């Protein structure tokens, strides 16, 4: 525990902050301010499509670490448009960069939330170009909170995917990040190996941003090794490259690193000058973490020069540190205050701050212990896997013989598969033929249905024609009956005028009687014959419904089926309209109908 505590005391917050700014070189070469102003003007005029989504994300990347709120505005607009278009790559990238913005805002839980949402979509669409970036960003979030085991796990996943896709940018970045974790764990010699390998990759792809960060990290390693001149040389080399590229936040990082080396060399005035430059930049970009650690370092330099504003500056930095979800930062602030009080011989306040620092360190030690145990378990599992690999190698000879047998079985299996394919094709051909026959039968069936429908239509037309013929016959009967009625009336008038001759009266009455009987009967018989030919089963079905109908009621029912009026029926049957109404009433009653309006439709359906 004593060794771990000493290591944490040696870990300056410069180590933590430099890790924060490591990602900035992934943005690529920065464009001139005028170019981005032109892009912002262009994006306002564009329609909501995928091209606009890409341009908005590009603007969000540019402002990610410089103007957080502006970056979020562009990225959230990109997310909204991509969602409306269901453009999943755009949705994933906008979420990914929103996670990065919240990282720079020191809101790590929110950063994790957005990154994890992006991961779900990236895995769904199998986007292996951005997945390394996700694992890298998650590793940085773990690293900033001191969870080095999970950070290393994330970086290794990023390396694995980058090697698979040949993405040297993220491959070199992940190697660099592993080196930074090793620095945070006070293993500078191991870290230097990763830095040098990452540096070669960055040189091959001409990534000057990456080279600058690696030089700064090498400077950190030499600083931990106590080689201050080498540390200053590499840190200054990284600073010069960053000043040429004008990334303000990275310049601030290098200035911060140089100030730490200068303090160790006793050059307090120069250190103060460098750290004030860094503080101005951090304040400009609203980087709370950078502001806190810069104020603490400036307070240390001022305290060495016995300036009275040193202690109040450090206390203000501590208050600000408590608002950030990072216990390491608060612990570091207490440690620096303790050292400053001790330098001023204020041992009581120094002890109080040291005690608070120790308490925080103890809680952090517990977490570190758990992580260390987990790491040991991981190493154990790794060694176990190595032993398993050795055993597998010993079994290689046996496996070769088995492989030969498997090849033979595979050949047999392939032959069987080939035969099955042939049989399947044969069955498929037969099935297709059967389907064609069924289709032909279906066509024939449809044609038969069409013919049957046409025959039904023809029958309906014939029926309609017969009905028209029957109606015509009924009208003819009406005209004949009316003519006969007129003849009878004239004969009766003539008979009245011939009262003086009884024989003539008798003959006229006989003529009238014969005319009424034979003519009516012949006309009705002819009508009945035509009606039966058209509606052959009407009488039988009517009698099935009601068997006690009279002949007059049957005749009336037949005439009603033709939809003739009461007046027309009376004219045909030589009966009065009142008599026909009475007959209709009896008929309706016998058929069990409730209203007169239902009688005709009922008879027409029989």
C-alpha positions in Angstrom: 0.0 0.0 0.0 2.9 2.3 0.8 4.4 1.8 -2.6 1.0 2.4 -4.4 0.5 5.6 -2.3 3.9 6.8 -3.2 3.2 6.1 -6.9 0.0 8.1 -6.7 1.9 11.0 -5.1 4.4 10.9 -7.9 1.5 11.0 -10.4 1.0 14.7 -11.2 -2.3 15.9 -12.6 -0.4 16.7 -15.7 -0.4 13.0 -16.4 -4.2 12.9 -16.2 -4.7 16.0 -18.3 -2.4 15.0 -21.0 -4.4 11.8 -21.5 -7.5 14.0 -22.0 -6.0 15.9 -24.9 -4.6 12.8 -26.6 -7.6 12.3 -28.7 -7.5 15.8 -30.3 -5.1 14.7 -33.1 -7.8 12.3 -34.4 -9.6 15.3 -35.9 -7.2 15.5 -38.8 -5.6 18.6 -40.2 -7.7 21.7 -39.1 -9.1 23.8 -41.8 -8.8 27.5 -41.9 -11.5 29.6 -40.1 -12.7 31.0 -43.3 -13.3 27.5 -44.7 -15.5 26.5 -41.8 -17.4 29.8 -41.9 -18.1 29.0 -45.5 -19.2 25.5 -44.6 -21.6 26.9 -41.9 -23.1 29.2 -44.5 -23.5 26.4 -47.0 -25.1 24.0 -44.5 -27.9 26.5 -43.8 -28.9 26.5 -47.5 -28.8 22.7 -48.0 -31.9 20.5 -48.1 -32.3 17.8 -45.3 -30.4 14.9 -46.9 -27.4 12.7 -46.1 -25.0 15.2 -47.6 -26.2 17.8 -45.0 -25.8 15.1 -42.3 -22.2 14.5 -43.2 -21.4 18.3 -43.3 -23.1 18.9 -39.9 -21.1 16.0 -38.3 -17.9 17.5 -39.9 -18.7 20.9 -38.2 -19.4 19.1 -35.0 -16.0 17.4 -35.1 -14.3 20.7 -35.8 -15.9 22.4 -32.8 -15.9 19.4 -30.5 -13.0 20.5 -28.2 -13.1 24.2 -29.1 -16.8 25.3 -28.7 -18.7 22.5 -27.0 -22.2 24.0 -27.2 -21.8 24.9 -30.9 -20.6 21.4 -31.6 -23.6 19.9 -29.8 -25.9 22.1 -31.8 -24.6 20.8 -35.2 -24.4 17.2 -34.0 -27.9 17.2 -32.6 -29.3 18.7 -35.9 -27.4 15.9 -37.8 -28.9 13.3 -35.5 -32.5 14.7 -36.1 -32.1 14.7 -39.9 -30.5 11.3 -40.0 -33.3 9.9 -37.8 -36.0 11.3 -40.0 -34.2 9.7 -43.1 -33.5 6.5 -41.1 -29.9 7.0 -42.1 -28.2 4.8 -39.6 -24.5 5.6 -40.3 -25.4 9.3 -39.8 -27.2 8.5 -36.5 -24.3 6.5 -35.2 -21.6 9.1 -36.1 -23.7 12.0 -34.6 -24.1 10.0 -31.3 -20.4 9.1 -31.3 -19.3 12.7 -31.6 -21.8 13.9 -29.1 -20.2 11.4 -26.6 -16.9 13.0 -27.4 -18.2 16.5 -26.8 -19.6 15.5 -23.4 -16.1 14.1 -22.6 -14.6 17.5 -23.3 -17.3 19.0 -21.1 -16.1 16.7 -18.3 -19.6 15.1 -18.2 -18.4 11.5 -18.3 -21.6 9.6 -17.5 -23.3 11.4 -20.4 -20.4 10.7 -22.6 -20.6 7.0 -21.9 -24.4 7.1 -22.5 -24.0 8.5 -26.0 -21.0 6.4 -26.9 -22.9 3.2 -25.9 -25.9 4.2 -28.0 -23.6 4.7 -31.0 -22.1 1.3 -30.4 -25.5 -0.5 -30.7 -26.0 1.0 -34.2 -22.4 0.6 -35.3 -22.6 -3.2 -34.5 -26.0 -3.4 -36.2 -24.7 -2.0 -39.5 -21.3 -3.7 -39.0 -19.4 -0.4 -39.4 -15.8 -1.5 -38.6 -14.4 2.0 -39.6 -16.0 3.8 -36.6 -16.0 0.9 -34.1 -12.2 1.4 -33.3 -13.0 5.1 -32.6 -15.8 4.0 -30.2 -13.5 1.6 -28.2 -10.8 4.3 -28.2 -13.2 6.9 -26.8 -14.5 4.5 -24.2 -10.9 3.7 -23.2 -10.2 7.4 -22.7 -13.3 7.7 -20.4 -12.1 4.8 -18.3 -8.6 6.2 -18.3 -9.6 9.6 -17.1 -11.4 8.0 -14.1 -8.4 5.8 -13.2 -9.9 2.5 -14.4 -6.9 1.4 -16.3 -7.9 -2.3 -16.6 -11.0 -1.5 -18.6 -9.2 1.3 -20.5 -6.6 -1.3 -21.7 -9.4 -3.7 -22.6 -11.0 -1.0 -24.8 -7.7 0.0 -26.5 -6.9 -3.7 -27.3 -10.3 -4.1 -28.9 -9.6 -1.0 -31.0 -6.3 -2.5 -32.1 -7.9 -5.8 -33.0 -10.5 -4.2 -35.3 -8.0 -1.7 -36.7 -5.6 -4.6 -37.6 -8.5 -6.4 -39.3 -9.4 -3.4 -41.4 -5.9 -2.0 -41.9 -6.8 1.3 -40.3 -3.3 2.6 -39.3 -4.7 5.8 -37.9 -6.6 4.1 -35.1 -4.0 1.4 -34.7 -1.3 3.9 -34.0 -3.6 5.9 -31.7 -4.5 2.9 -29.7 -0.8 2.0 -29.3 -0.2 5.5 -28.0 -3.1 5.2 -25.6 -1.8 2.0 -24.1 1.5 3.8 -23.6 -0.3 6.6 -21.7 -2.1 4.1 -19.5 1.3 2.5 -18.7 2.6 6.0 -17.8 -0.3 6.5 -15.4 0.6 3.2 -13.8 4.2 4.5 -13.4 5.7 2.1 -16.0 7.6 4.6 -18.2 10.0 2.1 -19.8 7.2 -0.1 -21.0 5.3 3.0 -22.2 8.3 4.1 -24.3 8.2 0.9 -26.4 4.5 1.6 -27.3 5.3 5.3 -28.0 8.1 4.5 -30.4 6.0 1.9 -32.2 3.1 4.4 -32.5 5.6 7.1 -33.7 6.8 5.0 -36.6 3.2 4.4 -37.7 2.4 8.2 -37.4 5.4 9.0 -39.6 4.3 6.5 -42.2 0.8 8.1 -42.5 2.3 11.6 -42.0 0.1 12.4 -39.0 1.8 15.5 -37.5 -0.9 15.9 -34.9 -0.2 12.3 -33.7 3.6 12.8 -33.8 3.3 15.9 -31.6 1.3 14.0 -29.1 3.7 11.1 -29.1 6.7 13.5 -28.6 4.8 15.0 -25.6 4.2 11.5 -24.2 7.8 10.6 -24.6 8.7 13.7 -22.7 6.3 12.5 -19.9 8.1 9.1 -19.8 11.5 10.8 -19.4 10.1 13.0 -16.8 9.0 10.0 -14.7 12.4 8.5 -15.2 14.0 11.7 -13.8 15.7 12.7 -17.1 14.5 16.3 -17.1 16.7 17.5 -20.0 15.4 14.7 -22.3 11.9 15.4 -21.0 12.1 19.1 -21.8 13.6 18.3 -25.3 10.8 16.0 -26.4 8.0 18.1 -24.8 9.3 21.2 -26.5 9.6 19.3 -29.8 5.9 18.4 -29.6 5.0 22.0 -28.7 6.7 23.4 -31.8 4.8 21.1 -34.1 1.5 22.0 -32.3 2.2 25.7 -32.6 2.7 25.2 -36.4 -0.6 23.4 -36.6 -2.4 26.0 -34.3 -4.5 23.6 -32.3 -4.9 25.8 -29.2 -5.9 23.1 -26.7 -2.9 20.9 -27.6 -0.6 23.9 -27.4 -2.0 24.5 -23.9 -1.2 20.8 -23.1 2.4 21.2 -24.1 2.8 24.5 -22.3 1.4 22.8 -19.2 3.9 19.9 -19.5 6.8 22.3 -20.0 5.9 24.2 -16.9 6.0 21.0 -14.8 9.5 20.2 -16.0 10.6 23.8 -15.4 9.3 23.7 -11.8 11.3 20.5 -11.2 14.4 22.3 -12.6 13.8 25.2 -10.3 13.0 27.7 -13.0 9.9 29.1 -11.4 9.5 32.4 -13.2 9.7 30.7 -16.6 7.3 28.0 -15.4 4.9 30.6 -14.3 5.1 32.3 -17.7 4.4 29.1 -19.5 1.5 28.0 -17.3 -0.2 31.4 -17.6 -0.2 30.9 -21.4 -1.8 27.5 -20.9 -4.4 28.9 -18.4 -5.4 31.6 -20.9 -6.1 28.9 -23.6 -8.0 26.6 -21.2 -10.1 29.6 -20.1 -10.8 30.5 -23.7 -12.0 27.0 -24.6 -13.9 26.6 -21.3 -12.0 23.5 -20.2 -12.7 23.2 -16.5 -10.2 20.4 -15.9 -7.5 22.3 -17.7 -8.3 25.5 -15.7 -8.1 23.6 -12.4 -4.8 21.8 -12.9 -3.3 25.0 -14.5 -4.3 27.0 -11.4 -2.9 24.4 -9.1 0.4 24.4 -11.0 0.5 28.1 -11.1 -0.1 28.2 -7.4 2.8 25.9 -6.8 5.2 28.1 -8.9 3.9 31.2 -7.1 4.3 29.6 -3.7 7.9 28.7 -4.4 8.4 32.4 -5.1 6.6 33.3 -1.8 3.7 35.1 -3.5 0.6 35.6 -1.2 -1.9 34.8 -3.9 -0.7 31.2 -4.2 -2.7 29.6 -1.4 -6.1 31.4 -2.3 -5.6 30.3 -6.0 -5.1 26.7 -4.9 -8.1 26.8 -2.6 -10.3 28.1 -5.4 -9.0 25.4 -7.7 -10.0 22.8 -5.0 -13.5 24.2 -4.8 -13.8 24.0 -8.6 -12.4 20.4 -8.6 -15.2 19.3 -6.2 -17.8 20.1 -8.9 -16.3 17.6 -11.3 -17.0 13.9 -11.0 -13.3 12.9 -10.6 -12.0 11.9 -7.2 -8.4 11.8 -8.5 -8.6 15.6 -9.2 -9.9 16.4 -5.7 -7.2 14.2 -4.2 -4.5 15.8 -6.3 -5.7 19.3 -5.2 -5.5 18.4 -1.5 -2.0 16.9 -2.1 -0.8 20.1 -3.7 -2.3 22.3 -1.0 -0.6 20.1 1.7 2.8 20.5 0.0 2.3 24.3 -0.3 1.3 24.7 3.4 4.3 22.6 4.4 6.6 24.7 2.2 5.2 27.8 4.2 5.7 25.9 7.5 1.9 25.9 8.1 2.0 22.2 9.3 -1.5 22.2 10.8 -3.2 23.0 7.5 -0.7 20.8 5.7 -1.7 17.9 7.9 -5.4 18.5 7.4 -5.0 18.6 3.6 -2.7 15.6 3.7 -5.2 13.7 5.8 -8.0 14.4 3.3 -5.7 13.4 0.5 -4.9 10.1 2.3 -8.6 9.4 2.9 -9.4 9.9 -0.7 -6.3 7.8 -1.7 -7.5 5.0 0.6 -10.9 4.9 -1.1 -9.2 5.0 -4.4 -6.7 2.3 -3.3 -9.6 0.0 -2.5 -11.0 0.5 -6.0 -7.4 0.1 -7.4 -7.0 -3.1 -5.3 -10.2 -4.5 -6.8 -9.0 -3.6 -10.3 -5.6 -5.1 -9.6 -7.2 -8.3 -8.5 -9.2 -8.3 -11.6 -6.1 -7.7 -13.7 -4.3 -10.6 -11.9 -7.3 -12.8 -12.7 -7.0 -11.7 -16.3 -3.3 -12.6 -16.3 -4.0 -15.9 -14.7 -6.6 -16.7 -17.4 -4.1 -15.6 -20.0 -1.5 -17.9 -18.7 -4.0 -20.7 -18.5 -4.8 -20.1 -22.1 -1.1 -20.3 -23.0 -0.9 -23.7 -21.4 -4.0 -24.8 -23.3 -2.3 -23.7 -26.5 0.8 -25.8 -25.6 -1.4 -28.8 -25.1 -3.1 -28.2 -28.4 0.2 -28.1 -30.1 1.1 -31.5 -28.6 -2.1 -32.9 -30.1 -1.4 -31.6 -33.6 0.0 -34.9 -34.8 -3.1 -36.7 -33.7 -5.3 -34.0 -35.2 -3.6 -34.5 -38.6 -4.7 -38.1 -38.7 -8.1 -37.0 -37.7 -8.1 -34.4 -40.4 -7.4 -37.0 -43.0 -10.4 -38.9 -41.9 -12.4 -35.8 -41.8 -11.4 -35.0 -45.4 -12.6 -38.5 -46.5 -15.8 -38.0 -44.6 -16.1 -34.5 -46.2 -15.7 -36.0 -49.7 -18.4 -38.6 -48.9 -20.6 -35.8 -47.5 -20.1 -33.7 -50.6 -21.1 -36.6 -52.8 -24.2 -37.2 -50.8 -25.0 -33.5 -51.0 -24.5 -33.6 -54.8 -26.9 -36.6 -55.0 -29.4 -34.8 -52.9 -29.1 -31.7 -55.1 -29.7 -33.8 -58.2 -32.7 -35.4 -56.5 -33.9 -32.0 -55.4 -33.7 -30.7 -58.9 -35.5 -33.7 -60.3 -38.2 -33.2 -57.7 -38.3 -29.6 -58.4 -38.7 -30.2 -62.1 -41.6 -32.6 -61.4 -43.1 -30.1 -59.0 -42.8 -27.4 -61.6 -44.6 -29.6 -64.1 -47.3 -30.4 -61.6 -47.6 -26.7 -61.0 -48.0 -26.0 -64.7 -50.7 -28.7 -65.0 -52.5 -27.2 -62.0 -52.3 -23.8 -63.6 -53.6 -25.2 -66.9 -56.5 -26.9 -65.0 -57.1 -23.6 -63.2 -57.3 -21.8 -66.5 -59.7 -24.4 -67.9 -61.8 -24.2 -64.7 -61.9 -20.4 -65.1 -63.0 -20.8 -68.7 -65.7 -23.3 -67.7 -66.9 -20.8 -65.1 -67.0 -18.1 -67.7 -69.0 -20.3 -70.0 -71.4 -21.3 -67.2 -71.8 -17.6 -66.3 -72.5 -16.8 -69.9 -75.1 -19.6 -70.1 -76.7 -18.2 -66.9 -76.7 -14.7 -68.4 -78.3 -16.2 -71.6 -80.9 -17.9 -69.5 -81.6 -14.7 -67.6 -82.0 -12.9 -70.9 -84.3 -15.6 -72.2 -86.3 -15.4 -69.0 -86.6 -11.7 -69.3 -87.7 -12.1 -72.9 -90.4 -14.6 -71.9 -91.5 -12.3 -69.1 -91.8 -9.5 -71.5 -93.8 -11.9 -73.8 -96.0 -12.8 -70.9 -96.5 -9.2 -69.9 -97.4 -8.5 -73.5 -99.9 -11.3 -73.5 -101.4 -9.9 -70.3 -101.7 -6.5 -71.9 -103.3 -8.2 -74.9 -105.8 -9.9 -72.6 -106.6 -6.6 -71.1 -107.3 -5.0 -74.5 -109.3 -8.1 -75.6 -111.3 -8.1 -72.4 -112.0 -4.4 -72.7 -113.1 -4.9 -76.3 -115.4 -7.8 -75.3 -116.7 -5.6 -72.4 -117.6 -2.9 -74.9 -119.3 -5.4 -77.3 -121.3 -6.8 -74.3 -122.3 -3.4 -73.3 -123.5 -2.6 -76.9 -125.3 -5.9 -77.1 -127.0 -5.2 -73.7 -128.0 -1.8 -75.0 -129.3 -3.4 -78.2 -131.1 -6.0 -76.1 -132.9 -3.3 -74.1 -134.1 -1.7 -77.3 -135.4 -5.1 -78.5 -137.8 -5.8 -75.6 -140.7 -6.2 -78.0 -139.2 -9.4 -79.5 -138.6 -12.0 -76.8 -136.9 -14.4 -79.1 -134.3 -11.8 -80.2 -133.7 -10.9 -76.5 -133.1 -14.5 -75.7 -130.7 -14.9 -78.6 -128.8 -11.8 -77.7 -128.4 -13.0 -74.0 -127.2 -16.3 -75.3 -124.6 -14.6 -77.4 -123.5 -12.4 -74.5 -123.2 -15.5 -72.2 -121.2 -17.5 -74.8 -119.0 -14.5 -75.4 -118.2 -14.1 -71.7 -117.6 -17.8 -71.1 -115.7 -19.1 -74.1 -113.7 -16.0 -74.9 -112.5 -15.4 -71.3 -111.7 -19.1 -71.0 -109.7 -19.3 -74.2 -107.7 -16.2 -73.4 -106.9 -17.3 -69.9 -105.9 -20.9 -71.1 -103.5 -19.3 -73.6 -102.0 -17.0 -70.9 -101.7 -19.9 -68.5 -99.9 -22.0 -71.0 -97.3 -19.4 -71.6 -96.9 -18.7 -67.9 -96.3 -22.4 -67.1 -93.6 -22.6 -69.8 -91.8 -19.6 -68.3 -92.4 -20.3 -64.6 -92.9 -24.0 -64.7 -92.6 -24.7 -60.9 -94.4 -21.7 -59.6 -97.8 -23.3 -59.0 -96.2 -26.4 -57.3 -94.0 -24.2 -55.0 -96.9 -22.0 -54.2 -99.1 -25.0 -53.2 -96.2 -26.4 -51.1 -96.3 -23.2 -49.1 -100.1 -23.2 -48.9 -102.1 -26.1 -50.3 -105.6 -24.7 -49.7 -105.5 -21.9 -52.2 -108.5 -21.5 -54.5 -108.2 -21.2 -58.3 -109.1 -17.5 -58.2 -106.3 -17.0 -55.6 -103.8 -19.0 -57.7 -104.6 -17.0 -60.8 -104.3 -13.7 -58.9 -101.0 -14.8 -57.5 -99.7 -15.6 -61.0 -100.8 -12.1 -62.2 -99.2 -10.5 -59.2 -95.9 -12.3 -59.9 -95.9 -10.3 -63.2 -96.1 -7.1 -61.0 -99.5 -6.2 -62.5 -101.7 -3.6 -60.7 -105.1 -4.3 -59.1 -106.8 -2.5 -61.9 -105.0 -4.5 -64.6 -105.8 -7.8 -62.8 -109.5 -6.8 -62.6 -109.6 -6.1 -66.3 -108.1 -9.5 -67.2 -110.3 -11.5 -64.8 -113.5 -9.5 -65.5 -113.8 -8.8 -61.8 -114.1 -5.6 -59.9 -111.1 -4.0 -58.2 -112.7 -4.4 -54.8 -113.0 -8.2 -55.5 -109.3 -8.3 -56.4 -108.4 -6.5 -53.2 -110.3 -9.0 -51.2 -108.6 -11.9 -53.0 -105.2 -10.3 -52.3 -106.1 -9.9 -48.7 -107.0 -13.6 -48.4 -103.9 -14.7 -50.3 -101.6 -12.6 -48.1 -103.2 -14.1 -45.0 -102.9 -17.7 -46.2 -99.2 -17.1 -47.0 -98.6 -15.7 -43.6 -97.5 -12.2 -44.7 -97.9 -9.2 -42.5 -98.3 -6.4 -45.0 -99.6 -5.9 -48.5 -96.3 -4.4 -49.6 -94.6 -7.7 -49.0 -96.9 -9.8 -51.2 -95.6 -9.0 -54.7 -91.8 -9.3 -53.8 -92.6 -12.6 -52.1 -94.4 -14.0 -55.1 -91.7 -12.8 -57.5 -89.1 -14.8 -55.5 -91.0 -18.1 -55.8 
